[in-house]
């Protein structure tokens, strides 16, 4: 008898959580979590912006972002959307790019570009609030 024949686990139990890279479950859950968070934050942003930015001027946008609750919401929306974008682009790169050197370069850019964009966006919102 082989070791697997004596196991009490079912065939499904032996292969569960073992995707092609043995880490697909965490990636799947992260995509779903960020999708739900983006749906909630986007709805909040549309409603808050529609109610606060009736004039549509530059000063009204600054007043909107100067409020702490709105600043935190915009920062969360930006950071979570950039993370969600990076997760999605990682899937595209891993699935469709065949050349290893291109894949490595694109994966590196997939980390660095959202990081730079997020840092700039967070800095801009914090600069508006604290005048750093």
Secondary structure, 3 states (H helix, E strand, C coil): CCHHHHCCCCHHHHHCCCCCCCCHHHHHHHHHHHHHHHHHHHHHHHHHHHHHCCCCCHHHHHHHHHCHHHHHHHHHHHHHHHHHHHHHHHHHHHHHCCCHHHHHHHHHHHHHHHHHHHHHHHHHHHHHHHCC
